[in-house]
Amino acid sequence: MFNNLMNSRQMLKTIMAQKALTYEKLAELLTAKTGRKYTATALSGKLYRGMLRYDELYIIANEFGYKIKLEKEI
């Protein structure tokens, strides 16, 4: 599904489109899973600036049945 050139913003936008998610829903999910307060505006800003952390993307991907896989090129 995800190609090797996708960044975290593109990955998250793909998940959001497929699952009909809003930034508000993602902010609620991250707040519930991490205990840190997230807002839709802050989350959108993180994506725009390319500052979404791996653990944040991992939580979202995992919640909706996706795996993030790191493979070494041969």
PDB file with SEQRES, HELIX, SHEET and CRYST1 records, atoms N, CA, C and O in Angstrom:
SEQRES   1 A   74  MET PHE ASN ASN LEU MET ASN SER ARG GLN MET LEU LYS          
SEQRES   2 A   74  THR ILE MET ALA GLN LYS ALA LEU THR TYR GLU LYS LEU          
SEQRES   3 A   74  ALA GLU LEU LEU THR ALA LYS THR GLY ARG LYS TYR THR          
SEQRES   4 A   74  ALA THR ALA LEU SER GLY LYS LEU TYR ARG GLY MET LEU          
SEQRES   5 A   74  ARG TYR ASP GLU LEU TYR ILE ILE ALA ASN GLU PHE GLY          
SEQRES   6 A   74  TYR LYS ILE LYS LEU GLU LYS GLU ILE                          
HELIX    1 AA1 SER A    8  LYS A   19  1                                  12    
HELIX    2 AA2 TYR A   23  THR A   34  1                                  12    
HELIX    3 AA3 ALA A   40  ARG A   49  1                                  10    
HELIX    4 AA4 TYR A   54  GLU A   63  1                                  10    
CRYST1    1.000    1.000    1.000  90.00  90.00  90.00 P 1           1          
ATOM      1  N   MET A   1       0.806  -1.183   0.000  1.00  0.00           N  
ATOM      2  CA  MET A   1       0.000   0.000   0.000  1.00  0.00           C  
ATOM      3  C   MET A   1       0.853   1.253   0.000  1.00  0.00           C  
ATOM      4  O   MET A   1       0.643   2.136  -0.831  1.00  0.00           O  
ATOM      5  N   PHE A   2       1.824   1.355   0.923  1.00  0.00           N  
ATOM      6  CA  PHE A   2       2.668   2.535   0.996  1.00  0.00           C  
ATOM      7  C   PHE A   2       3.944   2.279   0.213  1.00  0.00           C  
ATOM      8  O   PHE A   2       4.561   1.222   0.344  1.00  0.00           O  
ATOM      9  N   ASN A   3       4.336   3.252  -0.603  1.00  0.00           N  
ATOM     10  CA  ASN A   3       5.581   3.063  -1.331  1.00  0.00           C  
ATOM     11  C   ASN A   3       6.747   3.601  -0.515  1.00  0.00           C  
ATOM     12  O   ASN A   3       6.540   4.271   0.497  1.00  0.00           O  
ATOM     13  N   ASN A   4       7.954   3.316  -0.941  1.00  0.00           N  
ATOM     14  CA  ASN A   4       9.150   3.661  -0.183  1.00  0.00           C  
ATOM     15  C   ASN A   4       9.393   5.162  -0.080  1.00  0.00           C  
ATOM     16  O   ASN A   4      10.170   5.590   0.774  1.00  0.00           O  
ATOM     17  N   LEU A   5       8.764   5.968  -0.911  1.00  0.00           N  
ATOM     18  CA  LEU A   5       9.028   7.392  -0.921  1.00  0.00           C  
ATOM     19  C   LEU A   5       8.018   8.203  -0.128  1.00  0.00           C  
ATOM     20  O   LEU A   5       8.128   9.428  -0.068  1.00  0.00           O  
ATOM     21  N   MET A   6       7.046   7.557   0.475  1.00  0.00           N  
ATOM     22  CA  MET A   6       6.033   8.270   1.246  1.00  0.00           C  
ATOM     23  C   MET A   6       6.625   8.778   2.557  1.00  0.00           C  
ATOM     24  O   MET A   6       7.412   8.089   3.205  1.00  0.00           O  
ATOM     25  N   ASN A   7       6.239   9.980   2.932  1.00  0.00           N  
ATOM     26  CA  ASN A   7       6.632  10.475   4.244  1.00  0.00           C  
ATOM     27  C   ASN A   7       5.472  10.268   5.222  1.00  0.00           C  
ATOM     28  O   ASN A   7       4.408   9.784   4.836  1.00  0.00           O  
ATOM     29  N   SER A   8       5.682  10.631   6.473  1.00  0.00           N  
ATOM     30  CA  SER A   8       4.650  10.381   7.480  1.00  0.00           C  
ATOM     31  C   SER A   8       3.360  11.126   7.168  1.00  0.00           C  
ATOM     32  O   SER A   8       2.274  10.618   7.444  1.00  0.00           O  
ATOM     33  N   ARG A   9       3.463  12.317   6.599  1.00  0.00           N  
ATOM     34  CA  ARG A   9       2.258  13.082   6.250  1.00  0.00           C  
ATOM     35  C   ARG A   9       1.437  12.335   5.196  1.00  0.00           C  
ATOM     36  O   ARG A   9       0.218  12.211   5.319  1.00  0.00           O  
ATOM     37  N   GLN A  10       2.107  11.850   4.177  1.00  0.00           N  
ATOM     38  CA  GLN A  10       1.403  11.116   3.121  1.00  0.00           C  
ATOM     39  C   GLN A  10       0.790   9.834   3.664  1.00  0.00           C  
ATOM     40  O   GLN A  10      -0.333   9.481   3.303  1.00  0.00           O  
ATOM     41  N   MET A  11       1.518   9.132   4.531  1.00  0.00           N  
ATOM     42  CA  MET A  11       0.980   7.906   5.122  1.00  0.00           C  
ATOM     43  C   MET A  11      -0.274   8.199   5.938  1.00  0.00           C  
ATOM     44  O   MET A  11      -1.290   7.517   5.812  1.00  0.00           O  
ATOM     45  N   LEU A  12      -0.181   9.227   6.776  1.00  0.00           N  
ATOM     46  CA  LEU A  12      -1.321   9.552   7.624  1.00  0.00           C  
ATOM     47  C   LEU A  12      -2.507  10.046   6.809  1.00  0.00           C  
ATOM     48  O   LEU A  12      -3.649   9.699   7.112  1.00  0.00           O  
ATOM     49  N   LYS A  13      -2.261  10.840   5.794  1.00  0.00           N  
ATOM     50  CA  LYS A  13      -3.350  11.318   4.934  1.00  0.00           C  
ATOM     51  C   LYS A  13      -4.039  10.140   4.230  1.00  0.00           C  
ATOM     52  O   LYS A  13      -5.256  10.151   4.046  1.00  0.00           O  
ATOM     53  N   THR A  14      -3.267   9.138   3.843  1.00  0.00           N  
ATOM     54  CA  THR A  14      -3.844   7.947   3.211  1.00  0.00           C  
ATOM     55  C   THR A  14      -4.744   7.208   4.191  1.00  0.00           C  
ATOM     56  O   THR A  14      -5.862   6.822   3.848  1.00  0.00           O  
ATOM     57  N   ILE A  15      -4.252   7.013   5.414  1.00  0.00           N  
ATOM     58  CA  ILE A  15      -5.059   6.347   6.444  1.00  0.00           C  
ATOM     59  C   ILE A  15      -6.324   7.150   6.722  1.00  0.00           C  
ATOM     60  O   ILE A  15      -7.413   6.586   6.820  1.00  0.00           O  
ATOM     61  N   MET A  16      -6.179   8.467   6.850  1.00  0.00           N  
ATOM     62  CA  MET A  16      -7.335   9.321   7.127  1.00  0.00           C  
ATOM     63  C   MET A  16      -8.382   9.221   6.021  1.00  0.00           C  
ATOM     64  O   MET A  16      -9.578   9.147   6.305  1.00  0.00           O  
ATOM     65  N   ALA A  17      -7.948   9.220   4.781  1.00  0.00           N  
ATOM     66  CA  ALA A  17      -8.887   9.133   3.657  1.00  0.00           C  
ATOM     67  C   ALA A  17      -9.587   7.784   3.637  1.00  0.00           C  
ATOM     68  O   ALA A  17     -10.798   7.714   3.427  1.00  0.00           O  
ATOM     69  N   GLN A  18      -8.833   6.712   3.853  1.00  0.00           N  
ATOM     70  CA  GLN A  18      -9.425   5.375   3.797  1.00  0.00           C  
ATOM     71  C   GLN A  18     -10.391   5.116   4.941  1.00  0.00           C  
ATOM     72  O   GLN A  18     -11.374   4.393   4.776  1.00  0.00           O  
ATOM     73  N   LYS A  19     -10.119   5.697   6.087  1.00  0.00           N  
ATOM     74  CA  LYS A  19     -10.949   5.455   7.270  1.00  0.00           C  
ATOM     75  C   LYS A  19     -11.906   6.605   7.559  1.00  0.00           C  
ATOM     76  O   LYS A  19     -12.598   6.590   8.577  1.00  0.00           O  
ATOM     77  N   ALA A  20     -11.956   7.596   6.683  1.00  0.00           N  
ATOM     78  CA  ALA A  20     -12.825   8.773   6.845  1.00  0.00           C  
ATOM     79  C   ALA A  20     -12.611   9.428   8.209  1.00  0.00           C  
ATOM     80  O   ALA A  20     -13.569   9.706   8.931  1.00  0.00           O  
ATOM     81  N   LEU A  21     -11.350   9.670   8.551  1.00  0.00           N  
ATOM     82  CA  LEU A  21     -10.987  10.258   9.833  1.00  0.00           C  
ATOM     83  C   LEU A  21     -10.760  11.754   9.710  1.00  0.00           C  
ATOM     84  O   LEU A  21     -10.383  12.258   8.652  1.00  0.00           O  
ATOM     85  N   THR A  22     -10.990  12.434  10.785  1.00  0.00           N  
ATOM     86  CA  THR A  22     -10.706  13.865  10.860  1.00  0.00           C  
ATOM     87  C   THR A  22      -9.530  14.082  11.811  1.00  0.00           C  
ATOM     88  O   THR A  22      -9.160  13.189  12.573  1.00  0.00           O  
ATOM     89  N   TYR A  23      -8.951  15.277  11.755  1.00  0.00           N  
ATOM     90  CA  TYR A  23      -7.893  15.611  12.703  1.00  0.00           C  
ATOM     91  C   TYR A  23      -8.423  15.577  14.127  1.00  0.00           C  
ATOM     92  O   TYR A  23      -7.691  15.231  15.054  1.00  0.00           O  
ATOM     93  N   GLU A  24      -9.677  15.929  14.307  1.00  0.00           N  
ATOM     94  CA  GLU A  24     -10.277  15.903  15.640  1.00  0.00           C  
ATOM     95  C   GLU A  24     -10.284  14.483  16.207  1.00  0.00           C  
ATOM     96  O   GLU A  24      -9.930  14.273  17.367  1.00  0.00           O  
ATOM     97  N   LYS A  25     -10.683  13.518  15.391  1.00  0.00           N  
ATOM     98  CA  LYS A  25     -10.714  12.115  15.836  1.00  0.00           C  
ATOM     99  C   LYS A  25      -9.313  11.615  16.152  1.00  0.00           C  
ATOM    100  O   LYS A  25      -9.109  10.911  17.141  1.00  0.00           O  
ATOM    101  N   LEU A  26      -8.339  11.982  15.308  1.00  0.00           N  
ATOM    102  CA  LEU A  26      -6.961  11.555  15.552  1.00  0.00           C  
ATOM    103  C   LEU A  26      -6.405  12.193  16.816  1.00  0.00           C  
ATOM    104  O   LEU A  26      -5.682  11.547  17.575  1.00  0.00           O  
ATOM    105  N   ALA A  27      -6.738  13.452  17.043  1.00  0.00           N  
ATOM    106  CA  ALA A  27      -6.290  14.135  18.257  1.00  0.00           C  
ATOM    107  C   ALA A  27      -6.878  13.456  19.494  1.00  0.00           C  
ATOM    108  O   ALA A  27      -6.174  13.267  20.486  1.00  0.00           O  
ATOM    109  N   GLU A  28      -8.142  13.094  19.447  1.00  0.00           N  
ATOM    110  CA  GLU A  28      -8.780  12.383  20.558  1.00  0.00           C  
ATOM    111  C   GLU A  28      -8.109  11.040  20.801  1.00  0.00           C  
ATOM    112  O   GLU A  28      -7.871  10.657  21.947  1.00  0.00           O  
ATOM    113  N   LEU A  29      -7.803  10.324  19.724  1.00  0.00           N  
ATOM    114  CA  LEU A  29      -7.147   9.019  19.832  1.00  0.00           C  
ATOM    115  C   LEU A  29      -5.780   9.157  20.494  1.00  0.00           C  
ATOM    116  O   LEU A  29      -5.464   8.426  21.433  1.00  0.00           O  
ATOM    117  N   LEU A  30      -4.968  10.096  20.004  1.00  0.00           N  
ATOM    118  CA  LEU A  30      -3.633  10.273  20.568  1.00  0.00           C  
ATOM    119  C   LEU A  30      -3.693  10.728  22.024  1.00  0.00           C  
ATOM    120  O   LEU A  30      -2.874  10.301  22.839  1.00  0.00           O  
ATOM    121  N   THR A  31      -4.639  11.577  22.355  1.00  0.00           N  
ATOM    122  CA  THR A  31      -4.805  12.019  23.741  1.00  0.00           C  
ATOM    123  C   THR A  31      -5.143  10.830  24.636  1.00  0.00           C  
ATOM    124  O   THR A  31      -4.583  10.689  25.723  1.00  0.00           O  
ATOM    125  N   ALA A  32      -6.051   9.984  24.183  1.00  0.00           N  
ATOM    126  CA  ALA A  32      -6.457   8.813  24.965  1.00  0.00           C  
ATOM    127  C   ALA A  32      -5.316   7.809  25.118  1.00  0.00           C  
ATOM    128  O   ALA A  32      -5.148   7.221  26.187  1.00  0.00           O  
ATOM    129  N   LYS A  33      -4.540   7.612  24.068  1.00  0.00           N  
ATOM    130  CA  LYS A  33      -3.483   6.595  24.086  1.00  0.00           C  
ATOM    131  C   LYS A  33      -2.222   7.050  24.804  1.00  0.00           C  
ATOM    132  O   LYS A  33      -1.512   6.226  25.381  1.00  0.00           O  
ATOM    133  N   THR A  34      -1.930   8.348  24.780  1.00  0.00           N  
ATOM    134  CA  THR A  34      -0.666   8.827  25.343  1.00  0.00           C  
ATOM    135  C   THR A  34      -0.833   9.574  26.661  1.00  0.00           C  
ATOM    136  O   THR A  34       0.118   9.680  27.436  1.00  0.00           O  
ATOM    137  N   GLY A  35      -2.023  10.088  26.921  1.00  0.00           N  
ATOM    138  CA  GLY A  35      -2.234  10.896  28.112  1.00  0.00           C  
ATOM    139  C   GLY A  35      -1.794  12.344  27.932  1.00  0.00           C  
ATOM    140  O   GLY A  35      -1.932  13.159  28.845  1.00  0.00           O  
ATOM    141  N   ARG A  36      -1.267  12.660  26.760  1.00  0.00           N  
ATOM    142  CA  ARG A  36      -0.877  14.034  26.435  1.00  0.00           C  
ATOM    143  C   ARG A  36      -2.012  14.680  25.662  1.00  0.00           C  
ATOM    144  O   ARG A  36      -2.705  14.014  24.893  1.00  0.00           O  
ATOM    145  N   LYS A  37      -2.203  15.975  25.866  1.00  0.00           N  
ATOM    146  CA  LYS A  37      -3.290  16.688  25.187  1.00  0.00           C  
ATOM    147  C   LYS A  37      -2.897  17.006  23.747  1.00  0.00           C  
ATOM    148  O   LYS A  37      -1.887  17.666  23.500  1.00  0.00           O  
ATOM    149  N   TYR A  38      -3.703  16.531  22.800  1.00  0.00           N  
ATOM    150  CA  TYR A  38      -3.532  16.829  21.386  1.00  0.00           C  
ATOM    151  C   TYR A  38      -4.763  17.584  20.906  1.00  0.00           C  
ATOM    152  O   TYR A  38      -5.881  17.315  21.347  1.00  0.00           O  
ATOM    153  N   THR A  39      -4.547  18.526  20.005  1.00  0.00           N  
ATOM    154  CA  THR A  39      -5.661  19.217  19.371  1.00  0.00           C  
ATOM    155  C   THR A  39      -5.562  18.989  17.867  1.00  0.00           C  
ATOM    156  O   THR A  39      -4.499  18.651  17.345  1.00  0.00           O  
ATOM    157  N   ALA A  40      -6.668  19.176  17.193  1.00  0.00           N  
ATOM    158  CA  ALA A  40      -6.678  19.015  15.743  1.00  0.00           C  
ATOM    159  C   ALA A  40      -5.724  20.005  15.081  1.00  0.00           C  
ATOM    160  O   ALA A  40      -5.023  19.652  14.133  1.00  0.00           O  
ATOM    161  N   THR A  41      -5.696  21.226  15.569  1.00  0.00           N  
ATOM    162  CA  THR A  41      -4.825  22.258  15.001  1.00  0.00           C  
ATOM    163  C   THR A  41      -3.351  21.906  15.188  1.00  0.00           C  
ATOM    164  O   THR A  41      -2.555  22.032  14.258  1.00  0.00           O  
ATOM    165  N   ALA A  42      -2.996  21.468  16.380  1.00  0.00           N  
ATOM    166  CA  ALA A  42      -1.604  21.098  16.652  1.00  0.00           C  
ATOM    167  C   ALA A  42      -1.182  19.900  15.809  1.00  0.00           C  
ATOM    168  O   ALA A  42      -0.067  19.868  15.290  1.00  0.00           O  
ATOM    169  N   LEU A  43      -2.062  18.923  15.671  1.00  0.00           N  
ATOM    170  CA  LEU A  43      -1.759  17.742  14.867  1.00  0.00           C  
ATOM    171  C   LEU A  43      -1.592  18.107  13.401  1.00  0.00           C  
ATOM    172  O   LEU A  43      -0.667  17.635  12.741  1.00  0.00           O  
ATOM    173  N   SER A  44      -2.470  18.932  12.899  1.00  0.00           N  
ATOM    174  CA  SER A  44      -2.369  19.395  11.518  1.00  0.00           C  
ATOM    175  C   SER A  44      -1.052  20.147  11.296  1.00  0.00           C  
ATOM    176  O   SER A  44      -0.392  19.968  10.273  1.00  0.00           O  
ATOM    177  N   GLY A  45      -0.683  20.982  12.257  1.00  0.00           N  
ATOM    178  CA  GLY A  45       0.564  21.732  12.168  1.00  0.00           C  
ATOM    179  C   GLY A  45       1.781  20.833  12.174  1.00  0.00           C  
ATOM    180  O   GLY A  45       2.740  21.070  11.439  1.00  0.00           O  
ATOM    181  N   LYS A  46       1.747  19.792  13.008  1.00  0.00           N  
ATOM    182  CA  LYS A  46       2.855  18.838  13.038  1.00  0.00           C  
ATOM    183  C   LYS A  46       3.026  18.169  11.674  1.00  0.00           C  
ATOM    184  O   LYS A  46       4.147  17.998  11.195  1.00  0.00           O  
ATOM    185  N   LEU A  47       1.928  17.800  11.065  1.00  0.00           N  
ATOM    186  CA  LEU A  47       2.004  17.163   9.748  1.00  0.00           C  
ATOM    187  C   LEU A  47       2.521  18.131   8.700  1.00  0.00           C  
ATOM    188  O   LEU A  47       3.357  17.767   7.872  1.00  0.00           O  
ATOM    189  N   TYR A  48       2.034  19.347   8.730  1.00  0.00           N  
ATOM    190  CA  TYR A  48       2.436  20.356   7.761  1.00  0.00           C  
ATOM    191  C   TYR A  48       3.939  20.635   7.844  1.00  0.00           C  
ATOM    192  O   TYR A  48       4.610  20.791   6.824  1.00  0.00           O  
ATOM    193  N   ARG A  49       4.457  20.696   9.083  1.00  0.00           N  
ATOM    194  CA  ARG A  49       5.877  20.975   9.285  1.00  0.00           C  
ATOM    195  C   ARG A  49       6.754  19.732   9.202  1.00  0.00           C  
ATOM    196  O   ARG A  49       7.980  19.834   9.251  1.00  0.00           O  
ATOM    197  N   GLY A  50       6.134  18.556   9.076  1.00  0.00           N  
ATOM    198  CA  GLY A  50       6.897  17.308   9.035  1.00  0.00           C  
ATOM    199  C   GLY A  50       7.470  16.943  10.397  1.00  0.00           C  
ATOM    200  O   GLY A  50       8.560  16.377  10.482  1.00  0.00           O  
ATOM    201  N   MET A  51       6.746  17.261  11.453  1.00  0.00           N  
ATOM    202  CA  MET A  51       7.235  17.050  12.812  1.00  0.00           C  
ATOM    203  C   MET A  51       6.483  15.951  13.572  1.00  0.00           C  
ATOM    204  O   MET A  51       6.632  15.837  14.788  1.00  0.00           O  
ATOM    205  N   LEU A  52       5.690  15.152  12.883  1.00  0.00           N  
ATOM    206  CA  LEU A  52       4.993  14.059  13.541  1.00  0.00           C  
ATOM    207  C   LEU A  52       6.021  13.022  13.974  1.00  0.00           C  
ATOM    208  O   LEU A  52       6.824  12.560  13.163  1.00  0.00           O  
ATOM    209  N   ARG A  53       5.996  12.659  15.244  1.00  0.00           N  
ATOM    210  CA  ARG A  53       6.961  11.689  15.757  1.00  0.00           C  
ATOM    211  C   ARG A  53       6.581  10.277  15.327  1.00  0.00           C  
ATOM    212  O   ARG A  53       5.422   9.991  15.027  1.00  0.00           O  
ATOM    213  N   TYR A  54       7.588   9.398  15.303  1.00  0.00           N  
ATOM    214  CA  TYR A  54       7.361   8.011  14.933  1.00  0.00           C  
ATOM    215  C   TYR A  54       6.340   7.370  15.860  1.00  0.00           C  
ATOM    216  O   TYR A  54       5.439   6.674  15.391  1.00  0.00           O  
ATOM    217  N   ASP A  55       6.459   7.587  17.160  1.00  0.00           N  
ATOM    218  CA  ASP A  55       5.539   6.936  18.093  1.00  0.00           C  
ATOM    219  C   ASP A  55       4.095   7.384  17.876  1.00  0.00           C  
ATOM    220  O   ASP A  55       3.165   6.606  18.085  1.00  0.00           O  
ATOM    221  N   GLU A  56       3.908   8.626  17.460  1.00  0.00           N  
ATOM    222  CA  GLU A  56       2.557   9.113  17.168  1.00  0.00           C  
ATOM    223  C   GLU A  56       1.991   8.428  15.929  1.00  0.00           C  
ATOM    224  O   GLU A  56       0.843   7.985  15.924  1.00  0.00           O  
ATOM    225  N   LEU A  57       2.803   8.345  14.882  1.00  0.00           N  
ATOM    226  CA  LEU A  57       2.366   7.659  13.661  1.00  0.00           C  
ATOM    227  C   LEU A  57       2.113   6.181  13.940  1.00  0.00           C  
ATOM    228  O   LEU A  57       1.161   5.600  13.420  1.00  0.00           O  
ATOM    229  N   TYR A  58       2.965   5.580  14.757  1.00  0.00           N  
ATOM    230  CA  TYR A  58       2.812   4.166  15.101  1.00  0.00           C  
ATOM    231  C   TYR A  58       1.478   3.918  15.815  1.00  0.00           C  
ATOM    232  O   TYR A  58       0.771   2.965  15.487  1.00  0.00           O  
ATOM    233  N   ILE A  59       1.137   4.753  16.770  1.00  0.00           N  
ATOM    234  CA  ILE A  59      -0.123   4.595  17.511  1.00  0.00           C  
ATOM    235  C   ILE A  59      -1.304   4.652  16.552  1.00  0.00           C  
ATOM    236  O   ILE A  59      -2.202   3.813  16.613  1.00  0.00           O  
ATOM    237  N   ILE A  60      -1.300   5.638  15.672  1.00  0.00           N  
ATOM    238  CA  ILE A  60      -2.406   5.800  14.725  1.00  0.00           C  
ATOM    239  C   ILE A  60      -2.476   4.613  13.769  1.00  0.00           C  
ATOM    240  O   ILE A  60      -3.545   4.038  13.567  1.00  0.00           O  
ATOM    241  N   ALA A  61      -1.343   4.248  13.185  1.00  0.00           N  
ATOM    242  CA  ALA A  61      -1.322   3.127  12.232  1.00  0.00           C  
ATOM    243  C   ALA A  61      -1.788   1.846  12.906  1.00  0.00           C  
ATOM    244  O   ALA A  61      -2.607   1.114  12.352  1.00  0.00           O  
ATOM    245  N   ASN A  62      -1.278   1.576  14.084  1.00  0.00           N  
ATOM    246  CA  ASN A  62      -1.628   0.362  14.815  1.00  0.00           C  
ATOM    247  C   ASN A  62      -3.117   0.322  15.151  1.00  0.00           C  
ATOM    248  O   ASN A  62      -3.746  -0.731  15.056  1.00  0.00           O  
ATOM    249  N   GLU A  63      -3.673   1.444  15.537  1.00  0.00           N  
ATOM    250  CA  GLU A  63      -5.090   1.518  15.897  1.00  0.00           C  
ATOM    251  C   GLU A  63      -5.999   1.122  14.732  1.00  0.00           C  
ATOM    252  O   GLU A  63      -7.080   0.572  14.944  1.00  0.00           O  
ATOM    253  N   PHE A  64      -5.562   1.400  13.512  1.00  0.00           N  
ATOM    254  CA  PHE A  64      -6.397   1.118  12.347  1.00  0.00           C  
ATOM    255  C   PHE A  64      -5.905  -0.071  11.534  1.00  0.00           C  
ATOM    256  O   PHE A  64      -6.271  -0.231  10.369  1.00  0.00           O  
ATOM    257  N   GLY A  65      -5.069  -0.908  12.158  1.00  0.00           N  
ATOM    258  CA  GLY A  65      -4.684  -2.176  11.552  1.00  0.00           C  
ATOM    259  C   GLY A  65      -3.520  -2.119  10.578  1.00  0.00           C  
ATOM    260  O   GLY A  65      -3.339  -3.039   9.779  1.00  0.00           O  
ATOM    261  N   TYR A  66      -2.728  -1.056  10.631  1.00  0.00           N  
ATOM    262  CA  TYR A  66      -1.561  -0.955   9.748  1.00  0.00           C  
ATOM    263  C   TYR A  66      -0.296  -1.226  10.545  1.00  0.00           C  
ATOM    264  O   TYR A  66      -0.249  -1.004  11.755  1.00  0.00           O  
ATOM    265  N   LYS A  67       0.727  -1.707   9.854  1.00  0.00           N  
ATOM    266  CA  LYS A  67       2.038  -1.915  10.449  1.00  0.00           C  
ATOM    267  C   LYS A  67       3.031  -0.996   9.751  1.00  0.00           C  
ATOM    268  O   LYS A  67       2.953  -0.775   8.542  1.00  0.00           O  
ATOM    269  N   ILE A  68       3.954  -0.472  10.526  1.00  0.00           N  
ATOM    270  CA  ILE A  68       5.060   0.282   9.957  1.00  0.00           C  
ATOM    271  C   ILE A  68       6.255  -0.657   9.989  1.00  0.00           C  
ATOM    272  O   ILE A  68       6.624  -1.170  11.045  1.00  0.00           O  
ATOM    273  N   LYS A  69       6.838  -0.873   8.860  1.00  0.00           N  
ATOM    274  CA  LYS A  69       7.888  -1.874   8.749  1.00  0.00           C  
ATOM    275  C   LYS A  69       9.184  -1.231   8.258  1.00  0.00           C  
ATOM    276  O   LYS A  69       9.190  -0.500   7.268  1.00  0.00           O  
ATOM    277  N   LEU A  70      10.255  -1.507   8.950  1.00  0.00           N  
ATOM    278  CA  LEU A  70      11.567  -1.022   8.561  1.00  0.00           C  
ATOM    279  C   LEU A  70      12.327  -2.192   7.977  1.00  0.00           C  
ATOM    280  O   LEU A  70      12.530  -3.205   8.646  1.00  0.00           O  
ATOM    281  N   GLU A  71      12.746  -2.056   6.738  1.00  0.00           N  
ATOM    282  CA  GLU A  71      13.486  -3.126   6.073  1.00  0.00           C  
ATOM    283  C   GLU A  71      14.812  -2.601   5.580  1.00  0.00           C  
ATOM    284  O   GLU A  71      14.921  -1.469   5.110  1.00  0.00           O  
ATOM    285  N   LYS A  72      15.803  -3.436   5.696  1.00  0.00           N  
ATOM    286  CA  LYS A  72      17.124  -3.089   5.174  1.00  0.00           C  
ATOM    287  C   LYS A  72      17.153  -3.442   3.703  1.00  0.00           C  
ATOM    288  O   LYS A  72      16.740  -4.528   3.296  1.00  0.00           O  
ATOM    289  N   GLU A  73      17.651  -2.497   2.908  1.00  0.00           N  
ATOM    290  CA  GLU A  73      17.792  -2.765   1.478  1.00  0.00           C  
ATOM    291  C   GLU A  73      18.976  -3.674   1.255  1.00  0.00           C  
ATOM    292  O   GLU A  73      19.999  -3.566   1.930  1.00  0.00           O  
ATOM    293  N   ILE A  74      18.828  -4.553   0.319  1.00  0.00           N  
ATOM    294  CA  ILE A  74      19.913  -5.504   0.014  1.00  0.00           C  
ATOM    295  C   ILE A  74      20.721  -4.992  -1.147  1.00  0.00           C  
ATOM    296  O   ILE A  74      21.681  -5.640  -1.564  1.00  0.00           O  
TER     297      ILE A  74                                                      
END                                                                             
